[in-house]
Amino acid sequence: MASLTIKGITKRYGPVETLKGIDLDLADGEFLVLLGSSGCGKSTLLNIIAGLIEPSSGDVLIDGLSILRVHPKDRNIAMVFQSYALYPNMSVARNLGFGLEMRGIDKKVRQGAIEKVAALLQIDHLLDRKPAALSGGQRQMVAVGRALMTEPKLLLLDEPTAGLSPLVMEQIFERIVAVNRAGIGVLLVEQNARQALAIAHRGYVLATGRNRFSGTAQALLDNPEIGQTFLGG
């Protein structure tokens, strides 16, 4: 497990300031949800944490140590995007283990990791299938599983339920909760605010590149201003 601290993060693209001094903290093993309207900077912030984008100013710390100069592959952070990006010619098992295979990890060790992650996400019955034979929700679970193969300290999810049915969304949220209970901190960007807050410990709401609200999930659910803006009344 690991704690995450965001201090005064800004991001400028020419004259446009996407993030205007974001502060955020995530305790060991905590589940946070990041809310806000489209274009408010949620995905940009996730990419900065993962090391895919450099901030204009501010700092990102894991367990109190800055990681801004740490290469993305060495941050022990996993990120899942909206697109599944699975290898179509590989089985689910091979998709899960391919990253470890490229690192030269022993086959027996890889197989053990695949079985562990597949059991956690309840996709062990899919290991022999190719992505084309999977539903959208199943493909997303494989993408989450692939991210977990390196046993990250923190899992970042950028709208993993986009375009999926309410039933499938609920199933994916259940699996993400299981991941968090296994000891991995979770930072979830999600448009389905009410459902996300129902499973998270705390939430942050961004607006125009700034922290607008933060608090426990229940406090945000009970906030009438948030309800009108993000929860449909």
Salt bridges, closest charged atoms under 4 A:
GLU17 OE2 - ARG12 NH2 3.63
ASP25 OD2 - ARG202 NH2 3.22
GLU30 OE2 - ARG202 NE 2.55
ASP63 OD2 - LYS153 NZ 3.98
ASP74 OD1 - LYS73 NZ 3.26
GLU101 OE1 - ARG94 NE 2.91
GLU151 OE2 - LYS116 NZ 3.73
GLU225 OE2 - ARG212 NH2 2.57
